[in-house]
């Protein structure tokens, strides 16, 4: 029985890489990698540029299908869709239970195609949503208008460049693209934008997920390697506390190929 468990674990890790869905990470393009090698590549390839380029090109086509009702997805992508939908629904349930979002300002950082921003706009929130990918933010705006939402703001920006003050700041399934050493700073910046509340999700750096990720690295997919970052929960909690917030609610979503820790932090008055 134990051998069967190990075999299943290894196969799951292999599949994770085979389908190029190491959590939510973008693929590296081959052109730059073929010209630069070793330590030089590490210093030249910038995460932010890589993410922007990926989600404006092949990544947009892939994830636009995943974050929709399209049938043009494989089993792994469908599993990720279900996991992401569960996380979004948990946030909506929290906000719905509070019953006070109407008229409140919400800044959705890394909005993607509007999976969270659009439902919150329907609930009466004043939405300001951004994404590092112009293709993503444009698609989010298109989807919003398609359902009659014309007063929400969608624009292109990286997280560090977002400014302003909002009642609630959300950042869902974005931290996977941020290196560990940048996580505390990023969380601190998000907190600085929030007057009342921050809702953030991230792939947790636990022994199980870390081993799964490491095993998967031995089974490279048919195309390129991927870049994904797991984060220690205590680091996120420490950054939140340092900014004057305390955790109010928390959830965990885990499917076969999607894992996301969800925290709601409220400013200490």
C-alpha positions as CSV (number, residue, x, y, z in Angstrom):
1,X,0.0,0.0,0.0
2,X,2.8,2.4,0.9
3,X,4.5,1.7,-2.4
4,X,1.3,2.5,-4.2
5,X,1.1,5.8,-2.4
6,X,4.6,6.7,-3.4
7,X,4.0,5.7,-7.0
8,X,0.8,7.8,-7.1
9,X,2.8,10.8,-5.6
10,X,5.5,10.5,-8.2
11,X,3.1,10.2,-11.1
12,X,1.2,13.3,-9.9
13,X,4.4,15.3,-9.8
14,X,5.4,14.1,-13.2
15,X,2.0,15.0,-14.6
16,X,2.3,18.5,-13.0
17,X,5.3,19.2,-15.2
18,X,4.2,17.2,-18.2
19,X,1.1,19.5,-18.6
20,X,3.2,22.6,-17.9
21,X,1.0,23.6,-15.0
22,X,3.5,23.8,-12.1
23,X,0.8,25.5,-10.0
24,X,0.2,28.6,-12.1
25,X,3.6,29.3,-13.5
26,X,4.4,30.6,-17.0
27,X,6.7,28.8,-19.4
28,X,10.0,30.3,-20.3
29,X,10.4,31.1,-24.0
30,X,13.3,29.3,-25.8
31,X,14.8,32.3,-27.6
32,X,16.5,34.0,-24.7
33,X,17.4,30.8,-22.9
34,X,19.1,29.5,-26.0
35,X,21.4,32.5,-26.1
36,X,22.2,32.9,-22.4
37,X,23.4,30.1,-20.1
38,X,24.4,29.5,-16.5
39,X,24.6,32.2,-13.9
40,X,24.3,34.9,-16.6
41,X,20.8,33.7,-17.5
42,X,19.7,34.0,-13.8
43,X,20.8,37.6,-13.7
44,X,19.3,38.6,-17.0
45,X,15.9,36.9,-17.1
46,X,13.6,39.1,-15.1
47,X,10.5,37.5,-13.5
48,X,8.3,40.5,-14.2
49,X,9.2,40.8,-17.8
50,X,8.8,37.0,-18.3
51,X,5.4,37.0,-16.7
52,X,4.3,40.1,-18.7
53,X,5.4,38.6,-22.0
54,X,3.9,35.2,-21.3
55,X,0.5,36.4,-20.3
56,X,0.4,38.7,-23.3
57,X,1.0,35.9,-25.7
58,X,0.7,32.1,-25.4
59,X,-0.2,32.3,-21.7
60,X,-3.2,34.5,-22.4
61,X,-4.6,32.0,-24.9
62,X,-4.2,29.2,-22.4
63,X,-5.4,30.8,-19.3
64,X,-8.3,32.7,-21.0
65,X,-9.7,29.2,-21.8
66,X,-9.0,27.9,-18.3
67,X,-10.8,30.9,-16.7
68,X,-13.9,30.4,-18.8
69,X,-16.4,27.8,-19.7
70,X,-14.5,26.6,-22.7
71,X,-14.4,22.9,-23.5
72,X,-11.0,23.3,-25.1
73,X,-9.1,22.3,-21.9
74,X,-7.5,19.1,-20.8
75,X,-8.2,17.3,-17.5
76,X,-5.4,19.0,-15.7
77,X,-6.5,22.5,-16.8
78,X,-10.1,21.6,-15.9
79,X,-8.9,20.6,-12.4
80,X,-7.1,24.0,-12.0
81,X,-10.3,25.8,-13.2
82,X,-12.3,24.0,-10.5
83,X,-9.7,24.9,-7.8
84,X,-9.5,28.5,-8.8
85,X,-13.3,28.7,-8.9
86,X,-13.5,27.3,-5.4
87,X,-11.1,30.0,-4.1
88,X,-13.1,32.8,-5.8
89,X,-16.3,31.4,-4.3
90,X,-14.8,31.3,-0.8
91,X,-14.0,35.0,-1.1
92,X,-17.4,35.9,-2.5
93,X,-19.0,33.9,0.4
94,X,-16.9,35.9,3.0
95,X,-17.9,39.2,1.4
96,X,-21.5,38.2,1.0
97,X,-21.7,37.1,4.6
98,X,-20.5,40.6,5.7
99,X,-23.2,42.2,3.6
100,X,-21.5,45.6,3.3
101,X,-19.6,45.6,0.0
102,X,-22.0,47.8,-1.9
103,X,-20.5,51.3,-2.4
104,X,-17.1,50.2,-1.0
105,X,-13.9,50.5,-3.1
106,X,-12.1,47.3,-4.1
107,X,-8.7,47.2,-5.7
108,X,-8.1,43.8,-7.4
109,X,-4.4,43.4,-8.1
110,X,-3.6,40.8,-10.7
111,X,-7.2,40.6,-11.8
112,X,-6.6,38.3,-14.7
113,X,-9.8,38.1,-16.8
114,X,-12.0,39.5,-14.0
115,X,-12.9,36.2,-12.2
116,X,-13.3,38.1,-8.9
117,X,-13.6,41.7,-9.9
118,X,-16.7,41.1,-12.0
119,X,-18.8,39.3,-9.3
120,X,-17.8,42.0,-6.8
121,X,-18.9,44.7,-9.2
122,X,-22.2,42.9,-9.5
123,X,-22.5,43.1,-5.7
124,X,-22.2,46.9,-5.9
125,X,-18.5,47.3,-5.2
126,X,-16.5,50.2,-6.9
127,X,-13.9,48.2,-8.8
128,X,-10.4,49.3,-9.7
129,X,-8.7,46.2,-11.2
130,X,-5.3,45.8,-12.8
131,X,-3.1,43.2,-14.3
132,X,0.5,43.1,-15.6
133,X,-0.8,41.7,-18.9
134,X,-2.6,44.2,-21.2
135,X,-4.3,41.2,-22.8
136,X,-5.7,40.1,-19.5
137,X,-7.0,43.4,-18.3
138,X,-8.5,44.1,-21.7
139,X,-10.3,40.8,-21.6
140,X,-11.5,41.5,-18.1
141,X,-13.0,44.8,-19.2
142,X,-14.6,43.1,-22.2
143,X,-16.2,40.5,-20.0
144,X,-17.5,43.1,-17.6
145,X,-19.1,45.1,-20.3
146,X,-20.6,41.9,-21.7
147,X,-22.6,41.5,-18.5
148,X,-23.6,45.2,-18.3
149,X,-20.8,46.5,-16.0
150,X,-19.7,49.8,-17.3
151,X,-18.5,51.7,-14.2
152,X,-15.6,49.4,-13.2
153,X,-12.0,50.4,-14.0
154,X,-9.6,47.9,-15.6
155,X,-6.0,48.9,-16.5
156,X,-2.5,47.5,-17.1
157,X,0.0,47.7,-14.2
158,X,2.4,45.5,-12.2
159,X,1.6,45.2,-8.4
160,X,4.4,47.6,-7.3
161,X,3.0,50.4,-9.5
162,X,-0.6,50.3,-8.1
163,X,-1.4,53.4,-6.0
164,X,-4.3,54.8,-4.1
165,X,-6.4,53.9,-1.1
166,X,-9.2,51.3,-1.1
167,X,-11.5,49.8,1.5
168,X,-10.5,46.3,0.3
169,X,-7.5,45.1,-1.6
170,X,-7.5,41.6,-3.2
171,X,-4.6,39.6,-4.8
172,X,-5.6,36.1,-5.8
173,X,-3.3,33.5,-7.3
174,X,-0.6,36.0,-8.2
175,X,2.1,35.5,-5.6
176,X,3.1,32.3,-7.4
177,X,5.1,34.6,-9.7
178,X,6.9,36.5,-6.9
179,X,10.3,35.3,-5.7
180,X,10.5,34.5,-2.0
181,X,12.7,37.4,-1.2
182,X,10.2,39.8,-2.7
183,X,7.1,38.4,-1.0
184,X,7.3,40.4,2.3
185,X,7.8,43.6,0.4
186,X,4.9,42.8,-2.0
187,X,2.5,42.0,0.9
188,X,3.5,45.2,2.7
189,X,2.8,47.2,-0.4
190,X,-0.7,45.6,-0.8
191,X,-1.4,46.4,2.8
192,X,-0.5,50.0,2.3
193,X,-3.2,50.3,-0.3
194,X,-5.9,48.9,2.0
195,X,-7.8,51.0,4.5
196,X,-9.7,48.1,6.0
197,X,-8.9,44.7,4.5
198,X,-6.5,42.6,2.4
199,X,-7.5,39.3,0.9
200,X,-4.6,37.4,-0.5
201,X,-3.9,33.8,-1.7
202,X,-0.6,32.0,-2.4
203,X,0.8,28.6,-2.9
204,X,2.0,27.5,0.5
205,X,5.5,26.2,1.0
206,X,4.8,23.1,3.0
207,X,6.8,19.9,3.1
208,X,4.3,18.1,0.9
209,X,4.1,20.7,-1.8
210,X,7.8,21.4,-1.7
211,X,8.6,17.7,-2.3
212,X,5.9,17.4,-5.0
213,X,7.5,20.4,-6.8
214,X,11.1,19.0,-6.4
215,X,10.0,15.5,-7.7
216,X,8.3,17.2,-10.7
217,X,11.6,18.9,-11.7
218,X,13.0,15.4,-12.5
219,X,10.2,15.0,-15.1
220,X,10.5,18.0,-17.5
221,X,7.6,18.4,-19.8
222,X,7.8,18.1,-23.6
223,X,8.4,21.9,-24.1
224,X,10.0,24.3,-21.5
225,X,10.8,24.5,-17.9
226,X,8.5,26.5,-15.6
227,X,9.1,29.0,-12.8
228,X,6.9,28.9,-9.7
229,X,7.3,30.1,-6.2
230,X,5.9,28.6,-3.0
231,X,5.8,30.9,0.1
232,X,6.1,30.2,3.8
233,X,2.8,31.1,5.5
234,X,4.7,32.5,8.5
235,X,6.4,35.0,6.2
236,X,3.1,36.3,4.9
237,X,1.6,36.5,8.4
238,X,4.6,38.4,9.7
239,X,4.4,40.9,6.8
240,X,0.7,41.4,7.4
241,X,1.2,41.9,11.1
242,X,4.1,44.3,10.5
243,X,1.7,46.4,8.4
244,X,-0.8,46.7,11.2
245,X,-3.2,43.9,10.1
246,X,-4.4,40.7,11.8
247,X,-5.8,37.6,10.2
248,X,-9.6,37.4,10.4
249,X,-10.4,34.4,8.3
250,X,-8.5,31.7,6.4
251,X,-9.2,28.9,4.0
252,X,-7.2,26.3,2.0
253,X,-8.1,24.9,-1.4
254,X,-6.4,21.8,-2.7
255,X,-7.2,19.8,-5.8
256,X,-5.0,17.4,-7.7
257,X,-3.1,20.2,-9.5
258,X,-4.2,23.4,-7.7
259,X,-3.3,24.4,-4.1
260,X,-3.9,27.8,-2.7
261,X,-3.8,29.3,0.9
262,X,-6.3,32.1,1.3
263,X,-6.1,34.7,4.1
264,X,-8.2,37.7,5.0
265,X,-6.4,40.3,7.0
266,X,-8.1,43.3,8.6
267,X,-6.4,46.5,9.7
268,X,-6.2,46.8,13.5
269,X,-8.1,49.9,14.5
